Amino acid sequence: MQALSRSLYARLIPSGKSAEFFGFYNMLGKFAAVVGPLMVGVVSLASGDHRLGILSIIILFVAGGWLLLKVDVAAGEQASKKLG
């Protein structure tokens, strides 16, 4: 999954700005590494059930999937070629 997301991301960014964009991409990865476990912990403490804490991650997957459905890959590739 990570290889696919990085390859799609590489297709959408301008060629001359890959370091800046991948720096931002990596920062979001670090943010996700904090938000996911924090969310599991908060839901587990609030509900008293660790299984509900794990299931709360589904919210993040659904939100991410919804955002990916909104991405117009063809338009992004054209825009990156114009900028790069």
N, CA, C and O atoms as a Maestro MAE file, in Angstrom:
{
 s_m_m2io_version
 :::
 2.0.0
}

f_m_ct {
 s_m_title
 :::
 protein
 m_atom[336] {
  # First column is atom index #
  i_m_mmod_type
  r_m_x_coord
  r_m_y_coord
  r_m_z_coord
  i_m_residue_number
  s_m_chain_name
  s_m_pdb_residue_name
  s_m_pdb_atom_name
  i_m_atomic_number
  :::
  1 25 0.825 -1.185 0.000 1 A "MET " " N  " 7
  2 3 0.000 0.000 0.000 1 A "MET " " CA " 6
  3 2 0.874 1.255 0.000 1 A "MET " " C  " 6
  4 15 0.592 2.224 -0.705 1 A "MET " " O  " 8
  5 25 1.931 1.218 0.798 2 A "GLN " " N  " 7
  6 3 2.791 2.396 0.861 2 A "GLN " " CA " 6
  7 2 3.477 2.651 -0.479 2 A "GLN " " C  " 6
  8 15 3.601 3.800 -0.903 2 A "GLN " " O  " 8
  9 25 3.920 1.592 -1.144 3 A "ALA " " N  " 7
  10 3 4.576 1.762 -2.440 3 A "ALA " " CA " 6
  11 2 3.610 2.341 -3.463 3 A "ALA " " C  " 6
  12 15 3.993 3.194 -4.264 3 A "ALA " " O  " 8
  13 25 2.368 1.890 -3.444 4 A "LEU " " N  " 7
  14 3 1.372 2.431 -4.370 4 A "LEU " " CA " 6
  15 2 1.079 3.890 -4.095 4 A "LEU " " C  " 6
  16 15 0.972 4.689 -5.026 4 A "LEU " " O  " 8
  17 25 0.948 4.248 -2.824 5 A "SER " " N  " 7
  18 3 0.639 5.638 -2.505 5 A "SER " " CA " 6
  19 2 1.811 6.550 -2.867 5 A "SER " " C  " 6
  20 15 1.599 7.667 -3.338 5 A "SER " " O  " 8
  21 25 3.039 6.087 -2.651 6 A "ARG " " N  " 7
  22 3 4.200 6.909 -3.002 6 A "ARG " " CA " 6
  23 2 4.335 7.071 -4.514 6 A "ARG " " C  " 6
  24 15 4.709 8.141 -4.994 6 A "ARG " " O  " 8
  25 25 4.031 6.013 -5.262 7 A "SER " " N  " 7
  26 3 4.149 6.118 -6.720 7 A "SER " " CA " 6
  27 2 3.066 7.031 -7.290 7 A "SER " " C  " 6
  28 15 3.335 7.804 -8.210 7 A "SER " " O  " 8
  29 25 1.844 6.952 -6.754 8 A "LEU " " N  " 7
  30 3 0.788 7.861 -7.205 8 A "LEU " " CA " 6
  31 2 1.145 9.293 -6.848 8 A "LEU " " C  " 6
  32 15 0.971 10.203 -7.660 8 A "LEU " " O  " 8
  33 25 1.640 9.494 -5.647 9 A "TYR " " N  " 7
  34 3 2.027 10.827 -5.194 9 A "TYR " " CA " 6
  35 2 3.132 11.388 -6.091 9 A "TYR " " C  " 6
  36 15 3.113 12.568 -6.440 9 A "TYR " " O  " 8
  37 25 4.092 10.541 -6.460 10 A "ALA " " N  " 7
  38 3 5.188 10.985 -7.323 10 A "ALA " " CA " 6
  39 2 4.682 11.402 -8.691 10 A "ALA " " C  " 6
  40 15 5.249 12.299 -9.315 10 A "ALA " " O  " 8
  41 25 3.621 10.759 -9.165 11 A "ARG " " N  " 7
  42 3 3.057 11.134 -10.465 11 A "ARG " " CA " 6
  43 2 2.341 12.476 -10.417 11 A "ARG " " C  " 6
  44 15 2.206 13.142 -11.444 11 A "ARG " " O  " 8
  45 25 1.883 12.878 -9.243 12 A "LEU " " N  " 7
  46 3 1.073 14.086 -9.126 12 A "LEU " " CA " 6
  47 2 1.853 15.342 -8.757 12 A "LEU " " C  " 6
  48 15 1.309 16.443 -8.832 12 A "LEU " " O  " 8
  49 25 3.110 15.201 -8.360 13 A "ILE " " N  " 7
  50 3 3.867 16.379 -7.928 13 A "ILE " " CA " 6
  51 2 4.750 16.882 -9.054 13 A "ILE " " C  " 6
  52 15 5.167 16.094 -9.903 13 A "ILE " " O  " 8
  53 25 5.049 18.182 -9.084 14 A "PRO " " N  " 7
  54 3 5.959 18.727 -10.089 14 A "PRO " " CA " 6
  55 2 7.356 18.133 -9.912 14 A "PRO " " C  " 6
  56 15 7.814 17.937 -8.786 14 A "PRO " " O  " 8
  57 25 8.019 17.853 -11.011 15 A "SER " " N  " 7
  58 3 9.304 17.146 -10.953 15 A "SER " " CA " 6
  59 2 10.378 17.927 -10.205 15 A "SER " " C  " 6
  60 15 11.211 17.314 -9.537 15 A "SER " " O  " 8
  61 25 10.391 19.219 -10.287 16 A "GLY " " N  " 7
  62 3 11.422 20.012 -9.632 16 A "GLY " " CA " 6
  63 2 11.197 20.232 -8.148 16 A "GLY " " C  " 6
  64 15 12.062 20.774 -7.460 16 A "GLY " " O  " 8
  65 25 10.041 19.817 -7.650 17 A "LYS " " N  " 7
  66 3 9.718 20.088 -6.251 17 A "LYS " " CA " 6
  67 2 9.490 18.808 -5.457 17 A "LYS " " C  " 6
  68 15 8.772 18.820 -4.458 17 A "LYS " " O  " 8
  69 25 10.087 17.716 -5.886 18 A "SER " " N  " 7
  70 3 9.821 16.438 -5.229 18 A "SER " " CA " 6
  71 2 10.320 16.412 -3.786 18 A "SER " " C  " 6
  72 15 9.677 15.798 -2.934 18 A "SER " " O  " 8
  73 25 11.436 17.054 -3.489 19 A "ALA " " N  " 7
  74 3 11.951 17.053 -2.114 19 A "ALA " " CA " 6
  75 2 10.974 17.751 -1.168 19 A "ALA " " C  " 6
  76 15 10.721 17.265 -0.066 19 A "ALA " " O  " 8
  77 25 10.431 18.875 -1.593 20 A "GLU " " N  " 7
  78 3 9.479 19.601 -0.749 20 A "GLU " " CA " 6
  79 2 8.207 18.790 -0.511 20 A "GLU " " C  " 6
  80 15 7.719 18.697 0.615 20 A "GLU " " O  " 8
  81 25 7.684 18.209 -1.579 21 A "PHE " " N  " 7
  82 3 6.440 17.473 -1.458 21 A "PHE " " CA " 6
  83 2 6.621 16.188 -0.673 21 A "PHE " " C  " 6
  84 15 5.756 15.838 0.131 21 A "PHE " " O  " 8
  85 25 7.727 15.471 -0.881 22 A "PHE " " N  " 7
  86 3 7.943 14.248 -0.125 22 A "PHE " " CA " 6
  87 2 8.281 14.544 1.333 22 A "PHE " " C  " 6
  88 15 8.019 13.708 2.197 22 A "PHE " " O  " 8
  89 25 8.848 15.695 1.626 23 A "GLY " " N  " 7
  90 3 9.036 16.106 3.010 23 A "GLY " " CA " 6
  91 2 7.697 16.278 3.710 23 A "GLY " " C  " 6
  92 15 7.519 15.847 4.849 23 A "GLY " " O  " 8
  93 25 6.764 16.909 3.022 24 A "PHE " " N  " 7
  94 3 5.407 17.075 3.545 24 A "PHE " " CA " 6
  95 2 4.723 15.721 3.708 24 A "PHE " " C  " 6
  96 15 4.045 15.483 4.707 24 A "PHE " " O  " 8
  97 25 4.899 14.834 2.730 25 A "TYR " " N  " 7
  98 3 4.330 13.486 2.772 25 A "TYR " " CA " 6
  99 2 4.847 12.722 3.992 25 A "TYR " " C  " 6
  100 15 4.075 12.067 4.693 25 A "TYR " " O  " 8
  101 25 6.143 12.809 4.240 26 A "ASN " " N  " 7
  102 3 6.726 12.125 5.391 26 A "ASN " " CA " 6
  103 2 6.250 12.729 6.714 26 A "ASN " " C  " 6
  104 15 6.059 12.008 7.694 26 A "ASN " " O  " 8
  105 25 6.063 14.032 6.741 27 A "MET " " N  " 7
  106 3 5.550 14.675 7.947 27 A "MET " " CA " 6
  107 2 4.140 14.177 8.270 27 A "MET " " C  " 6
  108 15 3.815 13.943 9.434 27 A "MET " " O  " 8
  109 25 3.313 14.016 7.252 28 A "LEU " " N  " 7
  110 3 1.969 13.494 7.477 28 A "LEU " " CA " 6
  111 2 2.021 12.047 7.956 28 A "LEU " " C  " 6
  112 15 1.170 11.625 8.739 28 A "LEU " " O  " 8
  113 25 2.999 11.291 7.501 29 A "GLY " " N  " 7
  114 3 3.168 9.925 7.979 29 A "GLY " " CA " 6
  115 2 3.497 9.894 9.460 29 A "GLY " " C  " 6
  116 15 2.987 9.045 10.191 29 A "GLY " " O  " 8
  117 25 4.342 10.806 9.908 30 A "LYS " " N  " 7
  118 3 4.667 10.898 11.334 30 A "LYS " " CA " 6
  119 2 3.437 11.317 12.140 30 A "LYS " " C  " 6
  120 15 3.208 10.819 13.242 30 A "LYS " " O  " 8
  121 25 2.662 12.223 11.589 31 A "PHE " " N  " 7
  122 3 1.440 12.667 12.244 31 A "PHE " " CA " 6
  123 2 0.462 11.498 12.406 31 A "PHE " " C  " 6
  124 15 -0.171 11.350 13.452 31 A "PHE " " O  " 8
  125 25 0.348 10.679 11.372 32 A "ALA " " N  " 7
  126 3 -0.543 9.521 11.432 32 A "ALA " " CA " 6
  127 2 -0.061 8.504 12.462 32 A "ALA " " C  " 6
  128 15 -0.870 7.820 13.090 32 A "ALA " " O  " 8
  129 25 1.252 8.406 12.634 33 A "ALA " " N  " 7
  130 3 1.799 7.478 13.618 33 A "ALA " " CA " 6
  131 2 1.475 7.907 15.048 33 A "ALA " " C  " 6
  132 15 1.538 7.092 15.969 33 A "ALA " " O  " 8
  133 25 1.133 9.161 15.234 34 A "VAL " " N  " 7
  134 3 0.731 9.657 16.549 34 A "VAL " " CA " 6
  135 2 -0.792 9.611 16.695 34 A "VAL " " C  " 6
  136 15 -1.301 9.186 17.732 34 A "VAL " " O  " 8
  137 25 -1.517 10.045 15.669 35 A "VAL " " N  " 7
  138 3 -2.971 10.157 15.754 35 A "VAL " " CA " 6
  139 2 -3.641 8.787 15.894 35 A "VAL " " C  " 6
  140 15 -4.575 8.638 16.683 35 A "VAL " " O  " 8
  141 25 -3.180 7.791 15.145 36 A "GLY " " N  " 7
  142 3 -3.796 6.466 15.203 36 A "GLY " " CA " 6
  143 2 -3.758 5.857 16.596 36 A "GLY " " C  " 6
  144 15 -4.811 5.537 17.148 36 A "GLY " " O  " 8
  145 25 -2.565 5.687 17.186 37 A "PRO " " N  " 7
  146 3 -2.522 5.131 18.539 37 A "PRO " " CA " 6
  147 2 -3.231 5.999 19.578 37 A "PRO " " C  " 6
  148 15 -3.842 5.475 20.509 37 A "PRO " " O  " 8
  149 25 -3.156 7.313 19.425 38 A "LEU " " N  " 7
  150 3 -3.859 8.200 20.348 38 A "LEU " " CA " 6
  151 2 -5.362 7.976 20.281 38 A "LEU " " C  " 6
  152 15 -6.043 7.932 21.306 38 A "LEU " " O  " 8
  153 25 -5.867 7.836 19.072 39 A "MET " " N  " 7
  154 3 -7.291 7.596 18.883 39 A "MET " " CA " 6
  155 2 -7.704 6.257 19.498 39 A "MET " " C  " 6
  156 15 -8.737 6.169 20.160 39 A "MET " " O  " 8
  157 25 -6.900 5.219 19.279 40 A "VAL " " N  " 7
  158 3 -7.189 3.908 19.869 40 A "VAL " " CA " 6
  159 2 -7.206 4.016 21.392 40 A "VAL " " C  " 6
  160 15 -8.100 3.473 22.041 40 A "VAL " " O  " 8
  161 25 -6.227 4.709 21.963 41 A "GLY " " N  " 7
  162 3 -6.154 4.852 23.414 41 A "GLY " " CA " 6
  163 2 -7.316 5.606 23.995 41 A "GLY " " C  " 6
  164 15 -7.876 5.195 25.011 41 A "GLY " " O  " 8
  165 25 -7.695 6.710 23.368 42 A "VAL " " N  " 7
  166 3 -8.802 7.528 23.880 42 A "VAL " " CA " 6
  167 2 -10.116 6.751 23.822 42 A "VAL " " C  " 6
  168 15 -10.885 6.748 24.784 42 A "VAL " " O  " 8
  169 25 -10.370 6.094 22.695 43 A "VAL " " N  " 7
  170 3 -11.620 5.337 22.563 43 A "VAL " " CA " 6
  171 2 -11.626 4.145 23.524 43 A "VAL " " C  " 6
  172 15 -12.661 3.830 24.111 43 A "VAL " " O  " 8
  173 25 -10.488 3.489 23.685 44 A "SER " " N  " 7
  174 3 -10.404 2.356 24.609 44 A "SER " " CA " 6
  175 2 -10.664 2.796 26.044 44 A "SER " " C  " 6
  176 15 -11.384 2.124 26.782 44 A "SER " " O  " 8
  177 25 -10.079 3.919 26.437 45 A "LEU " " N  " 7
  178 3 -10.311 4.424 27.794 45 A "LEU " " CA " 6
  179 2 -11.749 4.875 27.997 45 A "LEU " " C  " 6
  180 15 -12.345 4.618 29.043 45 A "LEU " " O  " 8
  181 25 -12.301 5.542 27.001 46 A "ALA " " N  " 7
  182 3 -13.661 6.060 27.139 46 A "ALA " " CA " 6
  183 2 -14.696 4.935 27.164 46 A "ALA " " C  " 6
  184 15 -15.679 5.005 27.902 46 A "ALA " " O  " 8
  185 25 -14.471 3.911 26.363 47 A "SER " " N  " 7
  186 3 -15.457 2.835 26.268 47 A "SER " " CA " 6
  187 2 -15.167 1.674 27.218 47 A "SER " " C  " 6
  188 15 -16.066 0.905 27.559 47 A "SER " " O  " 8
  189 25 -13.916 1.551 27.641 48 A "GLY " " N  " 7
  190 3 -13.542 0.424 28.483 48 A "GLY " " CA " 6
  191 2 -13.329 -0.866 27.702 48 A "GLY " " C  " 6
  192 15 -13.147 -1.928 28.297 48 A "GLY " " O  " 8
  193 25 -13.351 -0.784 26.376 49 A "ASP " " N  " 7
  194 3 -13.212 -1.967 25.526 49 A "ASP " " CA " 6
  195 2 -12.114 -1.725 24.493 49 A "ASP " " C  " 6
  196 15 -12.207 -0.804 23.682 49 A "ASP " " O  " 8
  197 25 -11.089 -2.546 24.530 50 A "HIS " " N  " 7
  198 3 -9.977 -2.383 23.591 50 A "HIS " " CA " 6
  199 2 -10.387 -2.689 22.156 50 A "HIS " " C  " 6
  200 15 -9.825 -2.135 21.212 50 A "HIS " " O  " 8
  201 25 -11.354 -3.561 22.000 51 A "ARG " " N  " 7
  202 3 -11.817 -3.886 20.639 51 A "ARG " " CA " 6
  203 2 -12.460 -2.688 19.967 51 A "ARG " " C  " 6
  204 15 -12.288 -2.487 18.765 51 A "ARG " " O  " 8
  205 25 -13.196 -1.891 20.721 52 A "LEU " " N  " 7
  206 3 -13.781 -0.669 20.151 52 A "LEU " " CA " 6
  207 2 -12.688 0.335 19.792 52 A "LEU " " C  " 6
  208 15 -12.807 1.078 18.817 52 A "LEU " " O  " 8
  209 25 -11.633 0.346 20.585 53 A "GLY " " N  " 7
  210 3 -10.512 1.217 20.271 53 A "GLY " " CA " 6
  211 2 -9.885 0.865 18.941 53 A "GLY " " C  " 6
  212 15 -9.575 1.748 18.142 53 A "GLY " " O  " 8
  213 25 -9.698 -0.417 18.702 54 A "ILE " " N  " 7
  214 3 -9.133 -0.863 17.421 54 A "ILE " " CA " 6
  215 2 -10.106 -0.558 16.283 54 A "ILE " " C  " 6
  216 15 -9.693 -0.133 15.204 54 A "ILE " " O  " 8
  217 25 -11.391 -0.775 16.526 55 A "LEU " " N  " 7
  218 3 -12.386 -0.494 15.483 55 A "LEU " " CA " 6
  219 2 -12.486 0.995 15.150 55 A "LEU " " C  " 6
  220 15 -12.942 1.357 14.065 55 A "LEU " " O  " 8
  221 25 -12.066 1.851 16.069 56 A "SER " " N  " 7
  222 3 -12.142 3.291 15.797 56 A "SER " " CA " 6
  223 2 -11.230 3.698 14.642 56 A "SER " " C  " 6
  224 15 -11.429 4.745 14.027 56 A "SER " " O  " 8
  225 25 -10.246 2.879 14.356 57 A "ILE " " N  " 7
  226 3 -9.344 3.170 13.236 57 A "ILE " " CA " 6
  227 2 -10.099 3.145 11.908 57 A "ILE " " C  " 6
  228 15 -9.661 3.748 10.928 57 A "ILE " " O  " 8
  229 25 -11.234 2.447 11.881 58 A "ILE " " N  " 7
  230 3 -12.041 2.402 10.658 58 A "ILE " " CA " 6
  231 2 -12.422 3.812 10.214 58 A "ILE " " C  " 6
  232 15 -12.521 4.083 9.017 58 A "ILE " " O  " 8
  233 25 -12.633 4.703 11.168 59 A "ILE " " N  " 7
  234 3 -12.968 6.096 10.833 59 A "ILE " " CA " 6
  235 2 -11.877 6.717 9.976 59 A "ILE " " C  " 6
  236 15 -12.165 7.418 9.006 59 A "ILE " " O  " 8
  237 25 -10.626 6.461 10.333 60 A "LEU " " N  " 7
  238 3 -9.511 7.018 9.557 60 A "LEU " " CA " 6
  239 2 -9.433 6.411 8.163 60 A "LEU " " C  " 6
  240 15 -9.153 7.117 7.194 60 A "LEU " " O  " 8
  241 25 -9.679 5.108 8.053 61 A "PHE " " N  " 7
  242 3 -9.666 4.462 6.744 61 A "PHE " " CA " 6
  243 2 -10.787 4.973 5.854 61 A "PHE " " C  " 6
  244 15 -10.578 5.208 4.663 61 A "PHE " " O  " 8
  245 25 -11.959 5.145 6.416 62 A "VAL " " N  " 7
  246 3 -13.098 5.655 5.644 62 A "VAL " " CA " 6
  247 2 -12.818 7.087 5.179 62 A "VAL " " C  " 6
  248 15 -13.074 7.425 4.023 62 A "VAL " " O  " 8
  249 25 -12.299 7.917 6.065 63 A "ALA " " N  " 7
  250 3 -11.981 9.303 5.687 63 A "ALA " " CA " 6
  251 2 -10.909 9.337 4.601 63 A "ALA " " C  " 6
  252 15 -11.014 10.110 3.649 63 A "ALA " " O  " 8
  253 25 -9.888 8.508 4.741 64 A "GLY " " N  " 7
  254 3 -8.835 8.458 3.725 64 A "GLY " " CA " 6
  255 2 -9.349 7.956 2.391 64 A "GLY " " C  " 6
  256 15 -8.986 8.486 1.341 64 A "GLY " " O  " 8
  257 25 -10.191 6.939 2.425 65 A "GLY " " N  " 7
  258 3 -10.781 6.423 1.188 65 A "GLY " " CA " 6
  259 2 -11.656 7.455 0.504 65 A "GLY " " C  " 6
  260 15 -11.632 7.596 -0.718 65 A "GLY " " O  " 8
  261 25 -12.433 8.177 1.309 66 A "TRP " " N  " 7
  262 3 -13.286 9.230 0.746 66 A "TRP " " CA " 6
  263 2 -12.443 10.311 0.069 66 A "TRP " " C  " 6
  264 15 -12.768 10.774 -1.024 66 A "TRP " " O  " 8
  265 25 -11.352 10.707 0.737 67 A "LEU " " N  " 7
  266 3 -10.472 11.719 0.141 67 A "LEU " " CA " 6
  267 2 -9.846 11.217 -1.159 67 A "LEU " " C  " 6
  268 15 -9.737 11.970 -2.127 67 A "LEU " " O  " 8
  269 25 -9.437 9.956 -1.182 68 A "LEU " " N  " 7
  270 3 -8.833 9.407 -2.398 68 A "LEU " " CA " 6
  271 2 -9.834 9.327 -3.545 68 A "LEU " " C  " 6
  272 15 -9.452 9.471 -4.707 68 A "LEU " " O  " 8
  273 25 -11.093 9.102 -3.240 69 A "LEU " " N  " 7
  274 3 -12.108 9.086 -4.294 69 A "LEU " " CA " 6
  275 2 -12.261 10.452 -4.952 69 A "LEU " " C  " 6
  276 15 -12.680 10.544 -6.106 69 A "LEU " " O  " 8
  277 25 -11.928 11.499 -4.229 70 A "LYS " " N  " 7
  278 3 -12.057 12.859 -4.748 70 A "LYS " " CA " 6
  279 2 -10.863 13.292 -5.615 70 A "LYS " " C  " 6
  280 15 -10.919 14.340 -6.258 70 A "LYS " " O  " 8
  281 25 -9.795 12.502 -5.635 71 A "VAL " " N  " 7
  282 3 -8.590 12.869 -6.377 71 A "VAL " " CA " 6
  283 2 -8.804 12.601 -7.867 71 A "VAL " " C  " 6
  284 15 -9.179 11.496 -8.259 71 A "VAL " " O  " 8
  285 25 -8.567 13.607 -8.680 72 A "ASP " " N  " 7
  286 3 -8.616 13.466 -10.137 72 A "ASP " " CA " 6
  287 2 -7.182 13.270 -10.621 72 A "ASP " " C  " 6
  288 15 -6.441 14.235 -10.804 72 A "ASP " " O  " 8
  289 25 -6.803 12.018 -10.823 73 A "VAL " " N  " 7
  290 3 -5.410 11.688 -11.149 73 A "VAL " " CA " 6
  291 2 -5.003 12.287 -12.486 73 A "VAL " " C  " 6
  292 15 -3.903 12.826 -12.608 73 A "VAL " " O  " 8
  293 25 -5.860 12.205 -13.483 74 A "ALA " " N  " 7
  294 3 -5.525 12.732 -14.817 74 A "ALA " " CA " 6
  295 2 -5.259 14.248 -14.746 74 A "ALA " " C  " 6
  296 15 -4.288 14.740 -15.320 74 A "ALA " " O  " 8
  297 25 -6.120 14.967 -14.048 75 A "ALA " " N  " 7
  298 3 -5.921 16.411 -13.916 75 A "ALA " " CA " 6
  299 2 -4.649 16.720 -13.132 75 A "ALA " " C  " 6
  300 15 -3.935 17.671 -13.451 75 A "ALA " " O  " 8
  301 25 -4.368 15.922 -12.112 76 A "GLY " " N  " 7
  302 3 -3.156 16.127 -11.332 76 A "GLY " " CA " 6
  303 2 -1.897 15.884 -12.136 76 A "GLY " " C  " 6
  304 15 -0.920 16.620 -11.998 76 A "GLY " " O  " 8
  305 25 -1.910 14.855 -12.978 77 A "GLU " " N  " 7
  306 3 -0.751 14.585 -13.840 77 A "GLU " " CA " 6
  307 2 -0.546 15.722 -14.837 77 A "GLU " " C  " 6
  308 15 0.588 16.138 -15.075 77 A "GLU " " O  " 8
  309 25 -1.616 16.221 -15.414 78 A "GLN " " N  " 7
  310 3 -1.499 17.329 -16.366 78 A "GLN " " CA " 6
  311 2 -0.959 18.580 -15.675 78 A "GLN " " C  " 6
  312 15 -0.107 19.281 -16.222 78 A "GLN " " O  " 8
  313 25 -1.454 18.850 -14.484 79 A "ALA " " N  " 7
  314 3 -1.008 20.039 -13.752 79 A "ALA " " CA " 6
  315 2 0.466 19.911 -13.360 79 A "ALA " " C  " 6
  316 15 1.197 20.901 -13.393 79 A "ALA " " O  " 8
  317 25 0.911 18.712 -12.990 80 A "SER " " N  " 7
  318 3 2.301 18.542 -12.593 80 A "SER " " CA " 6
  319 2 3.234 18.698 -13.805 80 A "SER " " C  " 6
  320 15 4.361 19.174 -13.666 80 A "SER " " O  " 8
  321 25 2.761 18.296 -14.987 81 A "LYS " " N  " 7
  322 3 3.577 18.476 -16.190 81 A "LYS " " CA " 6
  323 2 3.696 19.952 -16.565 81 A "LYS " " C  " 6
  324 15 4.738 20.391 -17.051 81 A "LYS " " O  " 8
  325 25 2.638 20.707 -16.342 82 A "LYS " " N  " 7
  326 3 2.667 22.138 -16.645 82 A "LYS " " CA " 6
  327 2 3.605 22.873 -15.698 82 A "LYS " " C  " 6
  328 15 4.317 23.789 -16.110 82 A "LYS " " O  " 8
  329 25 3.607 22.472 -14.427 83 A "LEU " " N  " 7
  330 3 4.441 23.142 -13.426 83 A "LEU " " CA " 6
  331 2 5.888 22.679 -13.460 83 A "LEU " " C  " 6
  332 15 6.800 23.443 -13.142 83 A "LEU " " O  " 8
  333 25 6.094 21.437 -13.844 84 A "GLY " " N  " 7
  334 3 7.440 20.872 -13.797 84 A "GLY " " CA " 6
  335 2 8.061 20.859 -15.132 84 A "GLY " " C  " 6
  336 15 9.200 20.415 -15.279 84 A "GLY " " O  " 8
  :::
 }
 m_bond[335] {
  # First column is bond index #
  i_m_from
  i_m_to
  i_m_order
  :::
  1 1 2 1
  2 2 3 1
  3 3 4 2
  4 3 5 1
  5 5 6 1
  6 6 7 1
  7 7 8 2
  8 7 9 1
  9 9 10 1
  10 10 11 1
  11 11 12 2
  12 11 13 1
  13 13 14 1
  14 14 15 1
  15 15 16 2
  16 15 17 1
  17 17 18 1
  18 18 19 1
  19 19 20 2
  20 19 21 1
  21 21 22 1
  22 22 23 1
  23 23 24 2
  24 23 25 1
  25 25 26 1
  26 26 27 1
  27 27 28 2
  28 27 29 1
  29 29 30 1
  30 30 31 1
  31 31 32 2
  32 31 33 1
  33 33 34 1
  34 34 35 1
  35 35 36 2
  36 35 37 1
  37 37 38 1
  38 38 39 1
  39 39 40 2
  40 39 41 1
  41 41 42 1
  42 42 43 1
  43 43 44 2
  44 43 45 1
  45 45 46 1
  46 46 47 1
  47 47 48 2
  48 47 49 1
  49 49 50 1
  50 50 51 1
  51 51 52 2
  52 51 53 1
  53 53 54 1
  54 54 55 1
  55 55 56 2
  56 55 57 1
  57 57 58 1
  58 58 59 1
  59 59 60 2
  60 59 61 1
  61 61 62 1
  62 62 63 1
  63 63 64 2
  64 63 65 1
  65 65 66 1
  66 66 67 1
  67 67 68 2
  68 67 69 1
  69 69 70 1
  70 70 71 1
  71 71 72 2
  72 71 73 1
  73 73 74 1
  74 74 75 1
  75 75 76 2
  76 75 77 1
  77 77 78 1
  78 78 79 1
  79 79 80 2
  80 79 81 1
  81 81 82 1
  82 82 83 1
  83 83 84 2
  84 83 85 1
  85 85 86 1
  86 86 87 1
  87 87 88 2
  88 87 89 1
  89 89 90 1
  90 90 91 1
  91 91 92 2
  92 91 93 1
  93 93 94 1
  94 94 95 1
  95 95 96 2
  96 95 97 1
  97 97 98 1
  98 98 99 1
  99 99 100 2
  100 99 101 1
  101 101 102 1
  102 102 103 1
  103 103 104 2
  104 103 105 1
  105 105 106 1
  106 106 107 1
  107 107 108 2
  108 107 109 1
  109 109 110 1
  110 110 111 1
  111 111 112 2
  112 111 113 1
  113 113 114 1
  114 114 115 1
  115 115 116 2
  116 115 117 1
  117 117 118 1
  118 118 119 1
  119 119 120 2
  120 119 121 1
  121 121 122 1
  122 122 123 1
  123 123 124 2
  124 123 125 1
  125 125 126 1
  126 126 127 1
  127 127 128 2
  128 127 129 1
  129 129 130 1
  130 130 131 1
  131 131 132 2
  132 131 133 1
  133 133 134 1
  134 134 135 1
  135 135 136 2
  136 135 137 1
  137 137 138 1
  138 138 139 1
  139 139 140 2
  140 139 141 1
  141 141 142 1
  142 142 143 1
  143 143 144 2
  144 143 145 1
  145 145 146 1
  146 146 147 1
  147 147 148 2
  148 147 149 1
  149 149 150 1
  150 150 151 1
  151 151 152 2
  152 151 153 1
  153 153 154 1
  154 154 155 1
  155 155 156 2
  156 155 157 1
  157 157 158 1
  158 158 159 1
  159 159 160 2
  160 159 161 1
  161 161 162 1
  162 162 163 1
  163 163 164 2
  164 163 165 1
  165 165 166 1
  166 166 167 1
  167 167 168 2
  168 167 169 1
  169 169 170 1
  170 170 171 1
  171 171 172 2
  172 171 173 1
  173 173 174 1
  174 174 175 1
  175 175 176 2
  176 175 177 1
  177 177 178 1
  178 178 179 1
  179 179 180 2
  180 179 181 1
  181 181 182 1
  182 182 183 1
  183 183 184 2
  184 183 185 1
  185 185 186 1
  186 186 187 1
  187 187 188 2
  188 187 189 1
  189 189 190 1
  190 190 191 1
  191 191 192 2
  192 191 193 1
  193 193 194 1
  194 194 195 1
  195 195 196 2
  196 195 197 1
  197 197 198 1
  198 198 199 1
  199 199 200 2
  200 199 201 1
  201 201 202 1
  202 202 203 1
  203 203 204 2
  204 203 205 1
  205 205 206 1
  206 206 207 1
  207 207 208 2
  208 207 209 1
  209 209 210 1
  210 210 211 1
  211 211 212 2
  212 211 213 1
  213 213 214 1
  214 214 215 1
  215 215 216 2
  216 215 217 1
  217 217 218 1
  218 218 219 1
  219 219 220 2
  220 219 221 1
  221 221 222 1
  222 222 223 1
  223 223 224 2
  224 223 225 1
  225 225 226 1
  226 226 227 1
  227 227 228 2
  228 227 229 1
  229 229 230 1
  230 230 231 1
  231 231 232 2
  232 231 233 1
  233 233 234 1
  234 234 235 1
  235 235 236 2
  236 235 237 1
  237 237 238 1
  238 238 239 1
  239 239 240 2
  240 239 241 1
  241 241 242 1
  242 242 243 1
  243 243 244 2
  244 243 245 1
  245 245 246 1
  246 246 247 1
  247 247 248 2
  248 247 249 1
  249 249 250 1
  250 250 251 1
  251 251 252 2
  252 251 253 1
  253 253 254 1
  254 254 255 1
  255 255 256 2
  256 255 257 1
  257 257 258 1
  258 258 259 1
  259 259 260 2
  260 259 261 1
  261 261 262 1
  262 262 263 1
  263 263 264 2
  264 263 265 1
  265 265 266 1
  266 266 267 1
  267 267 268 2
  268 267 269 1
  269 269 270 1
  270 270 271 1
  271 271 272 2
  272 271 273 1
  273 273 274 1
  274 274 275 1
  275 275 276 2
  276 275 277 1
  277 277 278 1
  278 278 279 1
  279 279 280 2
  280 279 281 1
  281 281 282 1
  282 282 283 1
  283 283 284 2
  284 283 285 1
  285 285 286 1
  286 286 287 1
  287 287 288 2
  288 287 289 1
  289 289 290 1
  290 290 291 1
  291 291 292 2
  292 291 293 1
  293 293 294 1
  294 294 295 1
  295 295 296 2
  296 295 297 1
  297 297 298 1
  298 298 299 1
  299 299 300 2
  300 299 301 1
  301 301 302 1
  302 302 303 1
  303 303 304 2
  304 303 305 1
  305 305 306 1
  306 306 307 1
  307 307 308 2
  308 307 309 1
  309 309 310 1
  310 310 311 1
  311 311 312 2
  312 311 313 1
  313 313 314 1
  314 314 315 1
  315 315 316 2
  316 315 317 1
  317 317 318 1
  318 318 319 1
  319 319 320 2
  320 319 321 1
  321 321 322 1
  322 322 323 1
  323 323 324 2
  324 323 325 1
  325 325 326 1
  326 326 327 1
  327 327 328 2
  328 327 329 1
  329 329 330 1
  330 330 331 1
  331 331 332 2
  332 331 333 1
  333 333 334 1
  334 334 335 1
  335 335 336 2
  :::
 }
}
